[in-house]
Structure formats: C-alpha cells, structure tokens
Amino acid sequence: MEDNNTMNQTIQPASNPGNKKNTAAIVLGVLLAGLLAYTVYSSLEHTKLTDALEKERTAIAQDLDNMVGKYEEAIAQNTTMSEELTLKRDKIVALRDSVKGLKATNYNTIRRYRRQITALEAQNRKLFFINDSLAVANQSLSADLNTAQQTITTQTQQYDDLTATNQALSEKVAIGSVLKVNDIKVVAMRERSSGKMTETRRSRITDAFRVMCTIAENKVADKQAHKVYIQVADAQGNTVASKGEHQLLSGEKVAYSDVTTVDYEQEALEILSLITVDRVQINKGVYTVNVYVEAALAASAEIRLK
C-alpha cells in the first residue's frame, strides 16, 4: 500500500502558473466584451427613445397647430362665442409655444402634454359643435334679413313710385280744380241826376266800373264758398278805390277794389260787381281789371277812357 501511495504522489503533474494567467485574461476579455456590447446596446436604445420622444413632441406641436387653425376658422364665423373661442385659442397657442420651446424631453413630460391634448380635443368638439350651430343659425338669420331687406327695398320703391304718382295726380287735380273766369266785361258807368247809371267812355264823368264775368263749370273743383277779388288799376298800376289787400300764392300782396263771396257748386256762375269811384281821380288812359279767385289770378281785361 505504501508503495502505491508513493507511486501516485510521484505521477501527479506539477502546478503551472502560466495557465492560470491565461484563464483570467480570457474571463476578463469576455467580461469587457459583454460590457462593451451592453454599452453599445444601451446607447442605441437611448437614441431610439430620444428620437421617439422628439417625434412625439413634434407631433404634439403639430396637433396644437391644427387646433389653432380650427379655432381661427371658428372665430372667423363671428358668432356670439367668438370672444370665448379667442381666449381658448390663446391658451392653446401658449401651450404650443411651450412644447416647441422644450430643450429636453422625457417620457413623463410628453405623457403630460398628450393628456392635455386629449382633454382639449374633448372640449373642442363641444365648443365647435355649439359654434357651428350658432353659425348655421346666423346664416339663416342673415338669409331672412336679406329677404326682409329686399322686401323692404321693393316696398319702399313701390311706395316712392306711388308717392310720385299721387303727387303727379295731385298736381293735375290741383291744376284741374283751379277755377277759370270767362267772358269778362268791363264798362265805365256815369250816374245821372236821376240816379240812373249809364255807360260812358269819358274819364271825367266816370262814377263807377261795372265788371261782369262768369266762373266756368269745373267738375273737379270742390263745392264750397270762394272769395272773388276784383282789382281796378290805372295806367301807373295804382289800385283804384282800394278796400284792402289779399295775398297771392307767390306771397305777394295785392290791393283790391271789391271782394265778394260766392257758393260754387261746380256749375257756371255769373259774377257782377259795381265799383264806385271818385270821378275827380279818374284820368284818361287804359285801366286794367284783374279778377282773382282766392289767391290765383283768374282773368284780366282792359278798358280805355277818353
């Protein structure tokens, strides 16, 4: 037995330090390679995550830009909600500018912004629905208003046309209703000692002027009382035997020698006036007799005295 143990101890190989060093180097190399691979992998994953976050930030900014555009369109509809929409738009613009101004991004920040956008989209749908309803109502009201304005314009034009027609008719009626005087005749009269009045042509013995005329028939004129003024004027235009003044349509005032009131019934009506004068004031020459019905000159005639 002792020989066998001695033999076994004799044949065991001796320990080699070089082999241990090689093994350690191999293990270290494997560890370094694994660490390098992990570092490269981590770097690639971080780059992928950073790119994904940047893309999400850009997408969020674009979504906010689109929201701003929709708000601009809604505000342009000019409804009663325009002021509220403007306030909302300004808040979204501020949020968009905040997203675009981020220097660095992380998952929590992107997630928070995405939640805000989700909430905004829900609010937007409600606001835009109400605004669209108001816009449709405004369009309907505008159409009704345009129709009403067109109707008013048409009616106004018709009224103006009728007014012009009525004015023209009124003017024609006014012209047609003017009373005319026909068959005017003027005679100088002398009063004899017996009191009898006879015709004369001599100025120095003229004591009166007899004026006879006829108001013509007029079925358009009103049946009413009319004042008839008679003026006798000498060659110088002075009114003989003036009893007062009356005003013409032009505003001019004219003296008259006699006035009478007649009841006109649309039938021909004869007028007779005897105007007494002082023969001392009557001279040779042409005398003019004017007959006025109310404020309008109706007829004139002349008489020459020797």
C-alpha positions in Angstrom: 0.0 0.0 0.0 2.7 2.4 0.9 4.3 1.7 -2.5 1.1 2.5 -4.3 0.6 5.8 -2.5 4.2 6.7 -3.1 3.7 6.0 -6.8 0.6 8.1 -7.0 2.2 11.0 -5.4 5.1 10.6 -7.8 3.0 10.7 -11.0 0.8 13.9 -10.1 1.6 16.8 -12.5 3.2 19.9 -11.1 1.1 23.2 -10.9 1.6 25.7 -13.9 1.2 29.5 -13.1 1.1 30.4 -16.7 -2.1 28.6 -17.3 -3.9 30.5 -14.5 -3.0 33.8 -16.0 -4.3 32.8 -19.4 -7.6 31.8 -17.9 -8.0 35.1 -16.1 -7.3 37.0 -19.2 -9.9 35.1 -21.1 -12.5 35.8 -18.5 -11.7 39.5 -18.3 -11.9 39.7 -22.1 -15.2 38.1 -22.1 -16.5 40.5 -19.4 -15.1 43.5 -21.3 -16.7 42.4 -24.5 -20.0 41.9 -22.7 -19.8 45.3 -21.1 -19.0 47.0 -24.4 -21.9 45.2 -26.1 -24.2 46.3 -23.3 -22.9 49.9 -23.5 -23.5 49.9 -27.3 -26.9 48.4 -26.9 -27.9 50.9 -24.2 -26.7 53.8 -26.3 -28.7 52.6 -29.3 -31.8 52.1 -27.1 -31.4 55.6 -25.6 -31.0 57.1 -29.1 -34.2 55.3 -30.2 -36.1 56.5 -27.1 -34.8 60.1 -27.6 -35.8 60.0 -31.2 -39.2 58.6 -30.3 -39.8 61.3 -27.7 -38.7 64.0 -30.1 -41.1 62.7 -32.8 -43.9 62.7 -30.2 -43.0 66.3 -29.2 -43.2 67.4 -32.8 -46.5 65.5 -33.3 -47.9 67.2 -30.2 -46.8 70.7 -31.5 -48.4 69.9 -34.9 -51.7 68.8 -33.2 -51.7 72.1 -31.4 -51.0 74.0 -34.6 -54.0 72.2 -36.2 -56.2 73.2 -33.2 -55.1 76.8 -33.5 -56.1 76.7 -37.2 -59.6 75.3 -36.3 -60.1 78.0 -33.7 -59.2 80.7 -36.3 -61.8 79.3 -38.7 -64.4 79.2 -35.9 -63.6 82.7 -34.7 -63.9 84.0 -38.3 -67.6 82.8 -38.3 -68.2 85.8 -36.0 -70.7 84.2 -33.7 -71.6 85.2 -30.1 -68.9 82.7 -29.0 -66.1 84.4 -30.8 -64.7 86.0 -27.6 -64.7 82.7 -25.7 -63.1 80.9 -28.7 -60.4 83.6 -28.8 -59.5 83.0 -25.2 -59.3 79.3 -25.8 -57.1 79.8 -28.9 -54.7 82.0 -26.9 -54.3 79.3 -24.3 -53.6 76.7 -27.0 -51.1 79.0 -28.6 -49.3 79.4 -25.3 -49.2 75.6 -24.8 -47.9 75.1 -28.3 -45.1 77.6 -27.8 -44.2 75.8 -24.5 -44.0 72.4 -26.3 -41.9 73.9 -29.2 -39.6 75.6 -26.7 -38.7 72.4 -24.8 -34.9 72.0 -24.6 -35.1 68.3 -23.5 -37.9 65.8 -23.4 -38.7 62.9 -21.2 -41.5 60.4 -21.1 -43.3 62.0 -18.2 -43.4 65.4 -19.8 -44.6 64.0 -23.2 -47.2 62.0 -21.4 -48.5 65.0 -19.5 -48.8 67.1 -22.7 -50.6 64.2 -24.5 -53.1 64.1 -21.7 -53.7 67.8 -22.0 -54.3 67.5 -25.8 -56.8 64.6 -25.2 -58.7 66.9 -22.8 -58.5 69.8 -25.2 -59.9 67.7 -28.0 -62.9 66.8 -26.0 -63.5 70.4 -25.1 -63.0 71.4 -28.7 -65.6 69.0 -30.0 -68.2 70.5 -27.7 -67.3 74.2 -28.4 -67.1 73.7 -32.2 -70.5 71.9 -32.2 -72.1 74.8 -30.4 -70.3 77.4 -32.6 -71.3 75.5 -35.8 -74.9 75.5 -34.6 -74.7 79.3 -34.0 -73.1 79.8 -37.4 -76.0 77.9 -39.1 -78.5 80.0 -37.1 -76.6 83.2 -38.1 -76.7 82.2 -41.8 -80.4 81.5 -41.5 -81.0 84.8 -39.8 -78.8 86.6 -42.4 -80.8 85.0 -45.2 -84.1 86.1 -43.5 -82.6 89.6 -43.0 -81.6 89.8 -46.7 -85.0 88.7 -47.8 -86.6 91.2 -45.4 -84.3 94.0 -46.7 -85.2 93.1 -50.3 -88.8 93.1 -49.5 -88.4 96.5 -47.7 -86.5 97.8 -50.7 -89.2 96.7 -53.1 -91.9 98.1 -50.9 -90.1 101.3 -50.5 -89.6 101.6 -54.3 -93.3 100.9 -54.8 -94.2 103.4 -52.1 -91.9 106.0 -53.8 -93.5 105.2 -57.1 -97.0 105.5 -55.7 -96.0 108.8 -53.9 -94.7 110.2 -57.2 -97.8 109.1 -59.0 -100.0 110.5 -56.3 -98.0 113.7 -56.4 -98.4 113.9 -60.1 -102.1 113.2 -59.8 -102.5 115.7 -57.0 -100.7 118.3 -59.1 -103.0 117.5 -62.1 -106.0 117.7 -59.8 -104.8 120.9 -58.3 -104.4 122.4 -61.8 -107.7 121.0 -63.0 -109.5 122.2 -59.9 -108.4 125.8 -60.4 -111.5 127.9 -61.2 -111.4 129.8 -64.5 -113.2 133.0 -65.3 -114.6 133.6 -68.8 -116.5 136.3 -70.6 -115.1 139.2 -68.5 -116.5 142.5 -69.5 -115.7 146.0 -68.0 -117.9 149.1 -68.5 -117.4 152.6 -67.2 -120.6 154.0 -65.7 -122.0 157.5 -65.3 -124.6 158.3 -62.6 -127.2 160.8 -63.9 -129.1 163.2 -61.7 -132.0 160.8 -61.6 -129.7 158.1 -60.1 -129.7 156.0 -63.2 -126.4 154.5 -64.3 -125.4 154.7 -68.0 -122.3 153.6 -69.9 -119.6 156.1 -70.8 -116.2 156.3 -72.3 -115.3 159.7 -70.9 -113.0 159.6 -67.8 -114.1 162.9 -66.3 -117.7 161.7 -65.9 -116.9 158.1 -64.8 -118.5 157.3 -61.4 -118.1 153.6 -61.4 -116.8 150.5 -63.1 -119.2 147.6 -63.8 -117.4 144.3 -64.0 -119.2 141.2 -65.3 -117.7 137.7 -65.7 -118.5 134.0 -65.4 -116.8 131.4 -63.3 -116.6 128.4 -65.6 -118.0 125.0 -64.9 -115.5 122.7 -63.2 -116.5 119.2 -62.1 -113.1 118.6 -60.4 -113.3 121.7 -58.2 -114.7 121.4 -54.7 -118.2 122.5 -53.9 -117.5 125.3 -51.5 -117.5 129.0 -50.9 -114.9 131.0 -52.7 -113.8 134.6 -52.4 -113.5 136.6 -55.6 -111.3 139.7 -55.6 -111.6 142.4 -58.2 -108.8 145.0 -58.8 -109.1 148.0 -61.0 -105.7 149.6 -61.7 -104.8 152.7 -63.6 -102.1 153.1 -66.2 -99.5 153.5 -63.4 -100.5 150.3 -61.7 -102.2 152.1 -58.8 -105.4 150.4 -57.5 -108.5 152.5 -57.8 -110.9 152.6 -54.8 -108.7 150.2 -52.8 -110.6 148.4 -50.0 -107.8 146.3 -48.7 -105.1 143.7 -49.6 -105.0 140.0 -50.2 -102.1 137.6 -50.5 -101.4 135.6 -53.7 -99.9 132.1 -54.0 -96.5 133.7 -54.6 -96.7 135.5 -51.3 -97.2 138.9 -53.0 -99.8 141.1 -51.5 -102.2 142.9 -53.9 -104.8 145.6 -53.2 -108.3 145.0 -54.4 -111.2 147.3 -55.3 -114.0 144.9 -54.4 -114.5 141.4 -52.9 -117.4 139.0 -52.9 -118.0 135.5 -51.6 -119.8 133.0 -53.9 -121.1 129.5 -53.3 -119.6 127.4 -56.1 -121.5 124.2 -57.0 -119.3 123.1 -60.0 -121.7 124.9 -62.3 -121.1 128.1 -64.3 -121.7 131.1 -62.1 -122.1 134.7 -63.1 -120.4 137.5 -61.1 -121.4 141.1 -61.2 -119.5 143.8 -59.4 -120.1 147.6 -59.3 -117.1 149.5 -58.1 -117.8 153.2 -57.4 -115.0 155.7 -57.8 -114.4 159.4 -57.3 -114.6 160.9 -60.9 -112.1 163.5 -59.9 -109.4 160.8 -59.6 -110.2 159.1 -62.9 -108.0 160.3 -65.8 -107.7 159.4 -69.4 -105.9 156.2 -70.2 -106.0 152.4 -70.1 -107.4 150.8 -66.9 -106.8 147.1 -66.2 -109.2 144.9 -64.3 -107.9 141.8 -62.6 -110.2 139.1 -61.3 -108.7 136.8 -58.5 -110.4 133.6 -57.2 -108.9 133.2 -53.8 -105.1 133.6 -54.2 -104.9 132.9 -58.0 -105.4 135.3 -60.9 -108.3 134.0 -63.0 -108.8 136.7 -65.7 -107.9 140.2 -66.8 -109.4 142.8 -69.1 -108.7 146.4 -70.1 -110.8 149.5 -70.8 -109.7 152.8 -72.4 -111.2 156.0 -71.2 -111.0 159.3 -73.2 
